[in-house]
Amino acid sequence: MEYGSFYVELKDLTDSIKPLGLLSNNVADMTIHVISANNKNKLKKIAPARVDVYLLNKQLDKNDIKSLFSKSDNRLDHKELFFPVLQQMAEFVDNVGHWFTVCLNLKAERFEILNSLRNE
């Protein structure tokens, strides 16, 4: 399946959405891209998954980080900033298995977490 510059094999997609399946990095990246492209709410900003890797590794000099937080383009007047995080369960495995999204809810002044390991 192709979507813009993203390509996902059918096996990756089916393995990612089947019960007890593991989420593929490629499927997660494409999903984040599709959700971001279809986001009509200007007060919500969804960061690409690579941004979270940069933040976790303290690589704050990356252009993706700079553009996300640049005052001219993305002032922090959004109500919510979403940071999808993919957790790799084992080294050198393409499937991450666990995902969570950290939402910085600026209006409510709190962090909210959506977690694949919890039913909440």
N, CA, C and O of each residue as an XYZ file, in Angstrom:
480
protein
N       0.850     -1.157      0.000
C       0.000      0.000      0.000
C       0.901      1.226      0.000
O       1.865      1.293      0.763
N       0.593      2.187     -0.845
C       1.356      3.425     -0.928
C       0.489      4.602     -0.513
O      -0.694      4.674     -0.847
N       1.097      5.517      0.219
C       0.436      6.768      0.576
C       1.510      7.844      0.553
O       2.323      7.938      1.472
N       1.510      8.646     -0.486
C       2.553      9.657     -0.629
C       3.907      8.993     -0.743
O       4.122      8.160     -1.624
N       4.817      9.353      0.139
C       6.161      8.770      0.124
C       6.260      7.530      1.007
O       7.345      6.967      1.154
N       5.143      7.095      1.598
C       5.150      5.932      2.487
C       4.720      4.682      1.732
O       3.841      4.738      0.871
N       5.338      3.564      2.054
C       4.977      2.277      1.474
C       4.922      1.257      2.602
O       5.861      1.146      3.390
N       3.821      0.511      2.679
C       3.649     -0.522      3.697
C       3.219     -1.801      2.999
O       2.309     -1.787      2.170
N       3.869     -2.897      3.331
C       3.484     -4.193      2.776
C       2.211     -4.672      3.458
O       1.959     -4.356      4.621
N       1.413     -5.434      2.725
C       0.148     -5.934      3.247
C       0.361     -6.761      4.509
O      -0.444     -6.680      5.436
N       1.424     -7.551      4.563
C       1.707     -8.366      5.752
C       1.942     -7.480      6.973
O       1.449     -7.787      8.059
N       2.691     -6.382      6.812
C       2.911     -5.446      7.924
C       1.587     -4.885      8.428
O       1.362     -4.780      9.634
N       0.719     -4.529      7.492
C      -0.568     -3.954      7.870
C      -1.426     -4.967      8.614
O      -1.983     -4.647      9.664
N      -1.540     -6.187      8.087
C      -2.377     -7.188      8.749
C      -1.794     -7.605     10.094
O      -2.544     -7.824     11.045
N      -0.466     -7.720     10.189
C       0.157     -8.063     11.473
C      -0.043     -6.961     12.507
O      -0.079     -7.237     13.707
N      -0.171     -5.726     12.058
C      -0.324     -4.593     12.974
C      -1.740     -4.443     13.508
O      -1.935     -3.917     14.604
N      -2.732     -4.901     12.745
C      -4.114     -4.675     13.187
C      -4.813     -5.934     13.685
O      -5.941     -5.849     14.169
N      -4.176     -7.096     13.582
C      -4.814     -8.318     14.065
C      -4.782     -8.332     15.596
O      -3.932     -7.676     16.198
N      -5.698     -9.072     16.232
C      -5.673     -9.165     17.698
C      -4.318     -9.677     18.187
O      -3.787    -10.651     17.653
N      -3.777     -9.034     19.176
C      -2.475     -9.348     19.769
C      -1.328     -9.215     18.768
O      -0.255     -9.782     18.974
N      -1.550     -8.477     17.699
C      -0.502     -8.235     16.711
C       0.469     -7.177     17.199
O       0.224     -6.499     18.197
N       1.572     -7.045     16.483
C       2.580     -6.051     16.821
C       2.541     -4.923     15.808
O       2.471     -5.160     14.602
N       2.586     -3.719     16.295
C       2.525     -2.546     15.440
C       3.856     -2.349     14.732
O       4.898     -2.221     15.376
N       3.819     -2.326     13.423
C       5.015     -2.106     12.614
C       5.375     -0.624     12.629
O       4.494      0.237     12.630
N       6.663     -0.335     12.639
C       7.109      1.061     12.574
C       6.586      1.744     11.318
O       6.163      2.900     11.366
N       6.613      1.034     10.193
C       6.137      1.613      8.937
C       4.655      1.943      8.992
O       4.237      3.006      8.532
N       3.856      1.037      9.553
C       2.414      1.279      9.667
C       2.153      2.451     10.606
O       1.300      3.293     10.326
N       2.875      2.510     11.704
C       2.696      3.617     12.651
C       3.062      4.950     12.009
O       2.331      5.928     12.161
N       4.179      5.002     11.296
C       4.585      6.248     10.634
C       3.563      6.689      9.590
O       3.234      7.872      9.497
N       3.062      5.735      8.808
C       2.067      6.089      7.800
C       0.778      6.573      8.462
O       0.168      7.537      8.000
N       0.365      5.916      9.529
C      -0.856      6.309     10.233
C      -0.736      7.718     10.790
O      -1.662      8.518     10.660
N       0.389      8.025     11.403
C       0.612      9.374     11.937
C       0.556     10.398     10.805
O      -0.025     11.473     10.959
N       1.159     10.060      9.674
C       1.152     10.968      8.520
C      -0.274     11.196      8.005
O      -0.649     12.331      7.709
N      -1.069     10.127      7.897
C      -2.453     10.243      7.416
C      -3.289     11.072      8.379
O      -4.046     11.943      7.950
N      -3.161     10.810      9.673
C      -3.927     11.569     10.670
C      -3.535     13.040     10.628
O      -4.398     13.914     10.702
N      -2.254     13.315     10.512
C      -1.791     14.709     10.450
C      -2.320     15.415      9.207
O      -2.739     16.571      9.272
N      -2.299     14.713      8.074
C      -2.755     15.315      6.817
C      -4.254     15.601      6.834
O      -4.715     16.551      6.201
N      -5.011     14.782      7.557
C      -6.466     14.949      7.613
C      -6.932     15.764      8.810
O      -8.134     15.935      9.011
N      -6.000     16.264      9.602
C      -6.350     17.050     10.785
C      -6.869     18.422     10.353
O      -6.112     19.238      9.827
N      -8.134     18.668     10.572
C      -8.747     19.951     10.198
C      -8.705     20.955     11.346
O      -8.943     22.147     11.147
N      -8.402     20.470     12.541
C      -8.387     21.327     13.720
C      -7.023     22.002     13.835
O      -6.031     21.348     14.156
N      -6.972     23.279     13.580
C      -5.710     24.027     13.610
C      -5.127     24.129     15.018
O      -3.961     24.489     15.184
N      -5.932     23.814     16.031
C      -5.448     23.901     17.404
C      -4.812     22.595     17.885
O      -4.359     22.510     19.026
N      -4.778     21.578     17.019
C      -4.117     20.315     17.348
C      -2.935     20.130     16.415
O      -3.050     20.317     15.204
N      -1.819     19.768     16.976
C      -0.596     19.533     16.199
C      -0.096     18.140     16.535
O       0.068     17.811     17.709
N       0.150     17.311     15.521
C       0.625     15.947     15.717
C       2.060     15.866     15.211
O       2.327     16.100     14.032
N       2.968     15.537     16.102
C       4.389     15.469     15.744
C       4.699     14.126     15.090
O       4.123     13.109     15.476
N       5.598     14.102     14.109
C       6.038     12.823     13.535
C       6.745     11.980     14.600
O       7.302     12.520     15.557
N       6.721     10.669     14.432
C       7.315      9.769     15.425
C       8.797     10.034     15.625
O       9.310      9.863     16.731
N       9.492     10.447     14.578
C      10.937     10.686     14.711
C      11.239     11.828     15.679
O      12.319     11.865     16.269
N      10.304     12.755     15.850
C      10.500     13.867     16.786
C      10.640     13.341     18.205
O      11.457     13.842     18.977
N       9.850     12.338     18.551
C       9.931     11.768     19.895
C      11.266     11.090     20.141
O      11.818     11.168     21.238
N      11.779     10.430     19.123
C      13.101      9.803     19.241
C      14.152     10.878     19.491
O      15.025     10.713     20.342
N      14.064     11.974     18.749
C      15.003     13.078     18.950
C      14.885     13.643     20.364
O      15.898     13.879     21.022
N      13.665     13.858     20.832
C      13.475     14.414     22.179
C      14.002     13.467     23.249
O      14.661     13.900     24.195
N      13.711     12.166     23.103
C      14.170     11.187     24.088
C      15.687     11.071     24.119
O      16.268     10.782     25.165
N      16.334     11.296     22.971
C      17.796     11.214     22.886
C      18.476     12.570     23.029
O      19.679     12.694     22.800
N      17.710     13.576     23.405
C      18.208     14.939     23.637
C      18.904     15.515     22.405
O      19.895     16.236     22.526
N      18.384     15.195     21.227
C      18.916     15.727     19.970
C      18.072     16.940     19.571
O      17.303     16.890     18.611
N      18.227     18.001     20.307
C      17.372     19.173     20.148
C      17.783     20.077     18.998
O      17.094     21.053     18.701
N      18.898     19.764     18.349
C      19.365     20.602     17.246
C      18.818     20.164     15.887
O      19.168     20.759     14.867
N      17.978     19.148     15.853
C      17.415     18.646     14.597
C      16.409     19.643     14.022
O      15.709     20.326     14.769
N      16.342     19.722     12.700
C      15.429     20.656     12.037
C      13.965     20.366     12.344
O      13.158     21.292     12.431
N      13.605     19.074     12.513
C      12.221     18.733     12.859
C      11.816     19.337     14.196
O      10.689     19.807     14.355
N      12.732     19.326     15.153
C      12.459     19.910     16.470
C      12.343     21.420     16.345
O      11.421     22.027     16.889
N      13.270     22.017     15.634
C      13.257     23.476     15.483
C      11.981     23.959     14.811
O      11.389     24.948     15.243
N      11.550     23.267     13.754
C      10.348     23.724     13.048
C       9.084     23.485     13.869
O       8.142     24.274     13.793
N       9.053     22.404     14.656
C       7.874     22.128     15.478
C       7.655     23.213     16.524
O       6.520     23.581     16.825
N       8.753     23.716     17.070
C       8.641     24.705     18.136
C       9.002     26.119     17.692
O       9.201     26.995     18.533
N       9.090     26.352     16.391
C       9.417     27.706     15.941
C       8.245     28.639     16.225
O       7.089     28.283     15.998
N       8.545     29.809     16.712
C       7.500     30.748     17.114
C       6.719     31.284     15.925
O       5.531     31.581     16.050
N       7.363     31.411     14.782
C       6.662     31.987     13.630
C       5.650     31.015     13.024
O       4.576     31.434     12.591
N       5.982     29.714     12.988
C       5.084     28.740     12.370
C       4.132     28.083     13.362
O       2.936     27.966     13.095
N       4.650     27.664     14.484
C       3.870     26.877     15.441
C       3.948     27.481     16.831
O       4.584     26.929     17.729
N       3.312     28.586     16.991
C       3.300     29.203     18.316
C       2.576     28.282     19.282
O       1.691     27.530     18.875
N       2.934     28.331     20.530
C       2.300     27.461     21.518
C       0.942     28.007     21.943
O       0.650     28.133     23.133
N       0.118     28.329     20.947
C      -1.252     28.698     21.249
C      -2.196     27.569     20.851
O      -3.415     27.740     20.834
N      -1.616     26.411     20.529
C      -2.434     25.234     20.252
C      -3.074     24.782     21.558
O      -2.527     25.014     22.636
N      -4.218     24.145     21.461
C      -4.824     23.573     22.655
C      -4.142     22.264     23.028
O      -3.999     21.942     24.208
N      -3.717     21.505     22.002
C      -3.126     20.200     22.263
C      -1.972     19.930     21.300
O      -2.063     20.212     20.105
N      -0.895     19.384     21.836
C       0.232     18.905     21.033
C       0.343     17.404     21.268
O       0.429     16.965     22.414
N       0.341     16.610     20.198
C       0.403     15.162     20.317
C       1.792     14.667     19.939
O       2.350     15.069     18.918
N       2.346     13.784     20.776
C       3.646     13.172     20.529
C       3.487     11.654     20.555
O       3.578     11.051     21.625
N       3.250     11.017     19.397
C       3.163      9.552     19.370
C       4.539      8.941     19.624
O       5.533      9.382     19.048
N       4.594      7.926     20.486
C       5.855      7.274     20.833
C       5.720      5.785     20.543
O       4.750      5.151     20.960
N       6.686      5.236     19.834
C       6.728      3.814     19.532
C       7.830      3.192     20.363
O       8.981      3.622     20.289
N       7.492      2.178     21.160
C       8.485      1.552     22.024
C       8.892      0.214     21.435
O       8.062     -0.679     21.266
N      10.152      0.084     21.128
C      10.671     -1.172     20.600
C      10.895     -2.120     21.767
O      11.632     -1.801     22.700
N      10.255     -3.289     21.714
C      10.310     -4.230     22.824
C      11.605     -5.040     22.862
O      12.010     -5.503     23.929
N      12.248     -5.215     21.728
C      13.504     -5.958     21.672
C      14.405     -5.301     20.642
O      13.929     -4.701     19.678
N      15.690     -5.418     20.848
C      16.644     -4.803     19.929
C      16.612     -5.503     18.570
O      16.466     -6.723     18.492
N      16.751     -4.715     17.502
C      16.789     -5.205     16.127
C      15.495     -5.885     15.681
O      15.523     -6.773     14.829
N      14.391     -5.482     16.239
C      13.093     -6.002     15.822
C      12.342     -4.865     15.156
O      12.302     -3.755     15.686
N      11.748     -5.126     14.007
C      11.042     -4.070     13.273
C       9.686     -3.752     13.898
O       9.164     -2.654     13.710
N       9.116     -4.693     14.632
C       7.822     -4.455     15.261
C       8.023     -3.905     16.658
O       8.852     -4.405     17.419
N       7.272     -2.887     16.989
C       7.477     -2.241     18.272
C       6.598     -2.828     19.345
O       6.999     -2.860     20.509
N       5.418     -3.293     19.003
C       4.575     -3.953     19.976
C       3.815     -3.023     20.894
O       2.656     -3.300     21.201
N       4.396     -1.961     21.336
C       3.777     -1.059     22.304
C       3.865      0.365     21.791
O       4.912      0.805     21.317
N       2.765      1.072     21.890
C       2.765      2.483     21.512
C       2.054      3.270     22.593
O       1.208      2.739     23.313
N       2.399      4.513     22.696
C       1.626      5.426     23.532
C       1.750      6.815     22.949
O       2.695      7.118     22.221
N       0.804      7.640     23.270
C       0.791      9.013     22.789
C       0.743      9.938     23.985
O      -0.126      9.813     24.848
N       1.674     10.859     24.030
C       1.673     11.885     25.064
C       1.021     13.120     24.464
O       1.458     13.634     23.434
N      -0.014     13.577     25.111
C      -0.715     14.775     24.650
C      -0.473     15.883     25.663
O      -0.833     15.759     26.834
N       0.132     16.951     25.209
C       0.311     18.128     26.051
C      -0.929     18.985     25.850
O      -1.052     19.688     24.847
N      -1.838     18.924     26.801
C      -3.090     19.672     26.734
C      -2.834     21.038     27.360
O      -2.883     21.189     28.581
N      -2.565     22.017     26.526
C      -2.189     23.348     27.010
C      -3.360     24.077     27.653
O      -3.178     24.848     28.596
N      -4.549     23.834     27.145
C      -5.723     24.501     27.702
C      -5.983     24.037     29.135
O      -6.252     24.851     30.019
N      -5.900     22.710     29.361
C      -6.138     22.157     30.697
C      -4.878     22.143     31.555
O      -4.932     21.795     32.735
N      -3.734     22.523     30.962
C      -2.439     22.559     31.656
C      -2.072     21.210     32.269
O      -1.759     21.111     33.456
N      -2.120     20.162     31.421
C      -1.763     18.828     31.912
C      -1.306     17.952     30.750
O      -1.567     18.248     29.584
N      -0.615     16.862     31.100
C      -0.252     15.835     30.134
C      -1.309     14.744     30.188
O      -1.781     14.385     31.267
N      -1.679     14.221     29.037
C      -2.613     13.103     28.952
C      -1.936     12.009     28.142
O      -1.287     12.292     27.135
N      -2.085     10.760     28.575
C      -1.394      9.653     27.914
C      -2.403      8.615     27.445
O      -3.242      8.151     28.217
N      -2.308      8.257     26.165
C      -3.076      7.157     25.596
C      -2.099      6.005     25.440
O      -1.058      6.162     24.801
N      -2.417      4.838     26.019
C      -1.464      3.749     26.124
C      -2.056      2.466     25.558
O      -3.170      2.092     25.925
N      -1.335      1.783     24.670
C      -1.839      0.546     24.072
C      -1.878     -0.615     25.062
O      -2.559     -1.608     24.804
N      -1.178     -0.520     26.173
C      -1.169     -1.603     27.154
C      -2.298     -1.495     28.169
O      -2.501     -2.398     28.981
N      -3.030     -0.393     28.121
C      -4.134     -0.189     29.062
C      -5.433     -0.125     28.295
O      -5.457      0.268     27.129
N      -6.498     -0.506     28.938
C      -7.812     -0.475     28.294
C      -8.550      0.812     28.574
O      -9.765      0.873     28.385
N      -7.867      1.825     29.011
C      -8.518      3.091     29.358
C      -8.346      4.092     28.251
O      -8.826      5.220     28.359
